[in-house]
Amino acid sequence: MRRRPRAFPRLPNDPMNCESPNATFLIPISCRALFFAGAVLATAFVTGCRTTPTPRPGDPLARCGDEIVVAGRFFHCGTPVVLWMDPGGYDAYRVERRFAPLDEADWSSPTPERKYPETPNRYGMRREGLTEDELERFRGGGWDLESLQEKVDQFVLHYDVAGTSERCFKILHDGRGLSVHFLLDLDGTIYQTLDLKERAWHATSSNDRSIGIEIANMGAYRIGGQNPFAEWYRVDTNGQTRITVPERYGDGGIRTPDFIGRPARNEPVRGVIQGMELEQYEFTLEQYAALTRLTAALCRVFPGIQCRYPTDANGRLIPHKLPDEELRHYQGVLGHYHIQADKVDPGPAMDWDRVIDGARALMTRSSALRAGRGW
């Protein structure tokens, strides 16, 4: 007997995984989502699913398009995700340079911008704290979810100073030989470049225990100093600021047709990071919506990532590097500048409360719905 199609919002990390061979339903290829409905909490997935008790060999398993990959398993996060294995994805597993001419893309081919030619890899293994038996068990890629959950307890936020995720991946992968788990583009599209079991190279001392995301944004600069704002931000005739990708970068790789990006606040935001007074244009509302949902999903998948940001005794955001001992014990969401004293990302414009409060609300709603349905 067929069950009625499900038509309620898909929540971050929905435990019913439509990619699992043991799943009790499949999501049709035609499933659509209503993304970016204006406010963070208004974004919702609406899917139709049907029971397929005995799948036939060769039957395809449909995806919703919001899945992230953790130790080989798929988890929903409720916002568009392009995986490294998808068309148009960014694959940090590949050793050739993504944007070089194919016959010149080999990792060892000399180029002026190539700074790290000694290895084809841009990532490694999460090794810290592993026993010899665990090293042997996991080094071939055999992380199980429960073991990975015990090791990962930080989610690190960066801005990319590249402006778009396409440029960011080109700089990291082709030029610097680095990696990050997620890229977040101006239109809110999330790109996952590696399974979260991998140790991406993005945050020095926190790499073994963290997940990293690069948010497309031109960054923060000293007030009165040089910055790229005039090239990347223009004021419309109606007085609203819009993001203008320079013509030399084409469409910047933005996936949403005719997308017009606007910072969440019209003017640059000023603030003090690492003792320096800086200014920065804020992230887009689409980026905040996607980051909020991804944060909620990660905090559910990884119990060690507490849904919080670093605060002082008065509950205020700490705007500088955490002392080594405090960083060693910190579990939660944090900025690059909390890890390294020479970094200021994600900058003074980052609205931490918008993301963390929104993620907490999603997690609370998800738990209530799960309890109500007896999941």
C-alpha positions as CSV (number, residue, x, y, z in Angstrom):
1,M,0.0,0.0,0.0
2,R,1.4,3.4,-1.0
3,R,1.8,6.1,1.6
4,R,0.6,9.6,1.0
5,P,3.3,12.0,-0.3
6,R,5.0,14.0,2.4
7,A,4.5,17.7,2.0
8,F,6.0,19.4,5.1
9,P,9.2,21.4,5.2
10,R,12.4,19.4,4.9
11,L,14.5,20.2,8.0
12,P,18.2,20.4,8.4
13,N,19.6,16.9,8.9
14,D,16.3,15.1,8.4
15,P,17.1,11.5,9.6
16,M,15.1,9.9,6.7
17,N,17.9,9.9,4.1
18,C,16.5,9.5,0.6
19,E,20.0,8.3,-0.6
20,S,20.1,5.3,1.8
21,P,19.6,1.9,0.3
22,N,17.4,1.2,3.4
23,A,15.3,4.3,2.9
24,T,11.5,3.9,3.1
25,F,10.8,6.4,0.3
26,L,12.3,8.1,-2.7
27,I,12.1,11.7,-3.7
28,P,11.1,12.1,-7.3
29,I,13.5,13.8,-9.6
30,S,11.0,16.5,-10.2
31,C,11.0,17.6,-6.5
32,R,11.4,21.3,-6.2
33,A,12.3,23.7,-3.4
34,L,11.3,27.1,-2.4
35,F,14.6,28.7,-1.6
36,F,15.5,32.1,-0.2
37,A,11.9,33.4,0.6
38,G,13.3,36.6,2.0
39,A,13.9,35.9,5.6
40,V,16.1,33.2,7.1
41,L,13.3,31.2,8.8
42,A,11.0,31.6,5.8
43,T,13.2,29.3,3.7
44,A,11.6,25.8,3.5
45,F,11.9,22.7,1.4
46,V,8.7,21.2,0.1
47,T,9.1,17.7,-1.3
48,G,7.0,14.8,-2.4
49,C,8.1,11.3,-1.5
50,R,6.7,7.9,-2.2
51,T,7.4,4.4,-0.8
52,T,9.4,2.1,-3.0
53,P,9.5,-1.1,-0.9
54,T,11.6,-3.2,-3.3
55,P,13.9,-1.1,-5.6
56,R,14.9,-2.8,-8.7
57,P,18.6,-3.1,-9.7
58,G,19.5,-0.1,-11.7
59,D,16.8,2.2,-10.2
60,P,18.2,5.7,-9.6
61,L,18.0,7.3,-6.2
62,A,16.9,10.9,-6.5
63,R,18.4,13.7,-4.4
64,C,16.7,16.8,-3.2
65,G,19.7,19.1,-4.0
66,D,20.2,20.1,-0.3
67,E,22.4,17.2,0.8
68,I,25.8,17.5,2.4
69,V,28.1,14.5,2.7
70,V,29.5,13.3,6.1
71,A,31.5,10.1,6.2
72,G,29.9,8.9,3.0
73,R,26.3,9.6,4.3
74,F,23.9,12.2,3.0
75,F,22.2,14.7,5.3
76,H,19.7,17.4,4.4
77,C,20.4,21.0,5.3
78,G,17.4,22.7,3.7
79,T,19.3,25.0,1.3
80,P,20.9,24.4,-2.2
81,V,24.1,22.5,-2.1
82,V,26.3,21.6,-5.1
83,L,28.6,18.6,-4.3
84,W,32.1,18.1,-5.8
85,M,30.6,15.1,-7.7
86,D,27.8,17.2,-9.3
87,P,27.9,19.1,-12.6
88,G,29.5,22.5,-12.0
89,G,30.8,21.4,-8.6
90,Y,34.3,22.2,-7.2
91,D,36.3,19.0,-6.6
92,A,39.1,19.3,-4.1
93,Y,40.0,15.7,-4.6
94,R,41.3,16.2,-8.1
95,V,45.0,17.0,-8.4
96,E,45.0,19.0,-11.6
97,R,44.4,22.8,-11.6
98,R,40.7,23.3,-12.3
99,F,40.9,26.5,-14.3
100,A,44.1,25.9,-16.3
101,P,44.1,24.8,-19.9
102,L,43.7,21.0,-19.8
103,D,47.1,20.3,-21.3
104,E,48.8,22.5,-18.7
105,A,46.7,21.6,-15.7
106,D,48.9,18.9,-14.2
107,W,49.7,19.7,-10.6
108,S,53.5,19.6,-11.2
109,S,53.4,21.9,-14.2
110,P,55.3,25.1,-13.3
111,T,53.4,28.4,-13.2
112,P,54.3,31.7,-11.6
113,E,51.3,31.6,-9.1
114,R,51.8,28.0,-8.1
115,K,53.4,28.2,-4.6
116,Y,53.1,24.7,-3.4
117,P,54.2,22.3,-6.1
118,E,55.7,19.7,-3.7
119,T,52.4,17.8,-3.4
120,P,49.4,17.1,-5.5
121,N,47.1,17.1,-2.5
122,R,45.2,20.0,-1.0
123,Y,43.8,18.1,2.0
124,G,44.9,15.4,4.4
125,M,43.7,13.1,7.1
126,R,42.3,14.1,10.5
127,R,45.0,12.5,12.6
128,E,45.1,14.3,15.9
129,G,44.2,12.1,18.8
130,L,43.9,8.9,16.8
131,T,45.3,5.7,18.1
132,E,47.5,3.5,15.8
133,D,44.5,1.2,15.3
134,E,42.3,4.1,14.3
135,L,44.9,5.5,11.9
136,E,45.1,2.2,10.1
137,R,41.3,1.8,10.1
138,F,40.5,5.4,8.9
139,R,43.5,6.2,6.6
140,G,41.9,4.4,3.6
141,G,38.8,6.6,3.9
142,G,37.0,4.3,6.3
143,W,35.7,6.9,8.8
144,D,32.4,5.9,10.4
145,L,30.1,8.6,11.4
146,E,30.3,8.0,15.2
147,S,34.1,8.2,15.2
148,L,34.0,11.4,13.1
149,Q,31.5,12.9,15.5
150,E,33.9,12.4,18.4
151,K,36.7,14.4,16.6
152,V,34.9,17.4,15.0
153,D,33.7,20.2,17.3
154,Q,34.4,23.5,15.5
155,F,32.8,25.2,12.5
156,V,35.2,28.0,11.2
157,L,33.8,31.0,9.2
158,H,36.0,32.8,6.6
159,Y,35.4,35.4,4.0
160,D,37.2,34.7,0.8
161,V,38.4,38.2,-0.4
162,A,37.7,36.7,-3.9
163,G,34.2,38.0,-4.3
164,T,32.7,34.8,-5.8
165,S,33.0,31.1,-5.0
166,E,34.4,30.4,-8.5
167,R,37.3,32.8,-7.9
168,C,37.8,31.5,-4.4
169,F,38.2,27.9,-5.6
170,K,40.6,29.0,-8.3
171,I,42.8,30.8,-5.8
172,L,42.7,28.1,-3.2
173,H,42.9,25.0,-5.5
174,D,44.9,26.2,-8.5
175,G,47.1,28.9,-6.9
176,R,47.7,28.2,-3.2
177,G,47.3,24.4,-2.9
178,L,44.8,24.8,-0.1
179,S,41.2,23.6,0.6
180,V,38.0,24.2,2.5
181,H,35.0,22.0,3.0
182,F,32.4,24.6,1.9
183,L,32.2,27.6,-0.3
184,L,29.2,30.0,0.0
185,D,28.4,32.1,-3.0
186,L,26.7,35.5,-3.3
187,D,23.4,33.9,-4.2
188,G,23.4,31.5,-1.3
189,T,24.5,28.5,-3.2
190,I,26.7,26.2,-1.1
191,Y,29.5,24.2,-2.7
192,Q,30.9,21.2,-0.8
193,T,34.4,20.3,-2.1
194,L,35.3,17.4,0.2
195,D,33.6,14.9,2.4
196,L,33.7,16.2,6.0
197,K,35.7,13.3,7.0
198,E,38.7,15.0,5.3
199,R,41.1,17.4,7.0
200,A,40.9,20.5,4.8
201,W,43.7,23.1,4.9
202,H,42.0,26.3,6.0
203,A,42.6,27.1,9.7
204,T,46.1,25.9,10.9
205,S,45.8,24.5,14.4
206,S,42.1,23.8,14.1
207,N,42.2,21.8,10.9
208,D,42.1,18.4,12.6
209,R,38.9,19.2,14.5
210,S,37.1,21.7,12.3
211,I,34.9,22.2,9.3
212,G,35.5,25.3,7.3
213,I,33.5,27.6,5.0
214,E,34.6,30.4,2.7
215,I,31.9,33.1,2.3
216,A,32.1,35.1,-0.9
217,N,32.9,38.7,0.2
218,M,35.6,41.2,-0.6
219,G,36.6,41.5,3.0
220,A,37.4,44.1,5.6
221,Y,39.9,46.9,5.4
222,R,41.4,49.6,7.6
223,I,39.3,52.8,7.6
224,G,40.8,55.3,5.3
225,G,43.1,52.8,3.6
226,Q,42.9,51.2,0.2
227,N,40.1,48.8,-0.6
228,P,38.3,47.3,-3.6
229,F,34.8,48.6,-2.7
230,A,34.5,51.1,-5.6
231,E,34.9,48.2,-8.1
232,W,32.7,45.7,-6.4
233,Y,29.9,47.8,-4.9
234,R,27.8,50.4,-6.7
235,V,24.8,52.5,-5.7
236,D,21.7,52.1,-7.8
237,T,19.5,55.0,-8.9
238,N,17.2,54.1,-6.1
239,G,20.0,54.5,-3.6
240,Q,20.5,50.8,-2.9
241,T,23.9,49.2,-2.9
242,R,24.4,46.3,-5.3
243,I,27.3,43.9,-5.8
244,T,29.0,44.3,-9.2
245,V,31.3,41.5,-10.3
246,P,34.0,43.1,-12.5
247,E,33.5,42.4,-16.2
248,R,36.9,40.6,-16.4
249,Y,35.4,37.8,-14.3
250,G,32.3,37.3,-16.5
251,D,29.3,36.2,-14.5
252,G,31.5,35.1,-11.7
253,G,30.1,31.6,-11.8
254,I,26.8,32.6,-10.1
255,R,24.3,29.9,-10.7
256,T,21.1,31.9,-10.1
257,P,20.0,33.5,-13.4
258,D,19.8,37.3,-13.3
259,F,20.8,37.4,-9.7
260,I,21.3,40.8,-8.1
261,G,23.4,40.7,-5.0
262,R,22.9,43.3,-2.3
263,P,24.7,43.5,1.1
264,A,22.3,43.0,4.0
265,R,23.1,46.6,5.1
266,N,23.4,49.4,2.5
267,E,26.5,51.0,4.0
268,P,29.8,49.5,5.0
269,V,29.8,48.2,8.6
270,R,32.6,49.4,10.9
271,G,34.0,47.5,13.9
272,V,37.2,46.5,15.7
273,I,38.9,43.1,15.1
274,Q,42.3,42.2,16.5
275,G,42.4,45.8,17.8
276,M,42.1,47.3,14.3
277,E,39.2,49.5,13.3
278,L,37.9,48.0,10.0
279,E,35.1,48.5,7.6
280,Q,33.4,45.8,5.4
281,Y,30.3,45.4,3.3
282,E,28.0,42.8,4.9
283,F,27.0,39.4,3.4
284,T,23.9,39.0,1.3
285,L,20.6,37.9,2.9
286,E,20.8,34.8,0.7
287,Q,24.2,34.0,2.2
288,Y,22.8,34.5,5.7
289,A,19.8,32.2,5.0
290,A,22.1,29.4,3.6
291,L,24.7,29.8,6.4
292,T,22.0,29.6,9.1
293,R,20.6,26.4,7.7
294,L,24.0,24.8,7.2
295,T,25.0,25.8,10.8
296,A,21.8,24.1,12.1
297,A,22.6,21.0,10.1
298,L,26.2,20.8,11.3
299,C,25.3,21.4,14.9
300,R,22.8,18.5,14.7
301,V,25.1,16.1,12.8
302,F,28.1,16.9,15.1
303,P,27.0,17.2,18.8
304,G,30.4,18.7,19.6
305,I,29.7,21.8,17.5
306,Q,27.7,23.8,20.0
307,C,25.4,26.4,18.4
308,R,27.2,29.4,19.8
309,Y,30.0,31.9,19.1
310,P,32.9,33.0,21.4
311,T,31.7,35.5,24.0
312,D,33.2,37.2,27.1
313,A,31.9,37.1,30.6
314,N,29.3,39.7,29.7
315,G,28.0,37.7,26.7
316,R,29.6,39.9,24.1
317,L,31.4,38.6,21.0
318,I,35.1,38.2,21.5
319,P,36.7,40.2,18.5
320,H,40.2,38.7,18.7
321,K,42.2,35.5,18.8
322,L,41.3,33.2,21.7
323,P,44.0,32.4,24.2
324,D,45.6,29.0,23.3
325,E,44.1,27.2,26.2
326,E,40.6,28.6,25.6
327,L,40.8,27.7,21.9
328,R,41.9,24.2,22.8
329,H,38.7,23.7,24.8
330,Y,36.3,25.7,22.6
331,Q,33.5,23.8,20.9
332,G,31.2,25.7,18.6
333,V,31.1,28.2,15.7
334,L,34.0,30.7,15.4
335,G,35.8,33.0,13.1
336,H,39.2,32.6,11.5
337,Y,40.3,35.5,13.7
338,H,39.5,33.5,16.8
339,I,42.2,31.0,15.7
340,Q,45.0,33.2,14.2
341,A,46.0,36.6,15.4
342,D,47.0,37.7,11.8
343,K,43.4,37.1,10.5
344,V,40.3,39.3,10.6
345,D,37.8,37.2,8.8
346,P,34.8,36.9,8.7
347,G,35.1,40.6,9.6
348,P,33.2,43.2,11.6
349,A,30.1,43.0,9.4
350,M,29.3,39.4,10.3
351,D,25.9,39.3,12.1
352,W,26.6,36.4,14.5
353,D,23.3,36.7,16.3
354,R,21.4,36.4,13.0
355,V,23.1,33.1,12.2
356,I,23.2,31.5,15.6
357,D,19.8,32.6,16.8
358,G,18.3,31.5,13.4
359,A,20.1,28.1,13.6
360,R,18.9,27.5,17.2
361,A,15.3,28.3,16.1
362,L,15.6,25.8,13.3
363,M,17.0,23.1,15.6
364,T,14.3,23.7,18.1
365,R,11.6,23.5,15.5
366,S,13.1,20.4,14.0
367,S,13.2,18.7,17.4
368,A,9.6,19.6,18.1
369,L,8.4,18.2,14.8
370,R,10.4,15.0,15.2
371,A,9.0,14.5,18.7
372,G,5.5,15.2,17.4
373,R,5.8,12.6,14.6
374,G,7.5,10.1,16.8
375,W,10.7,10.0,14.7
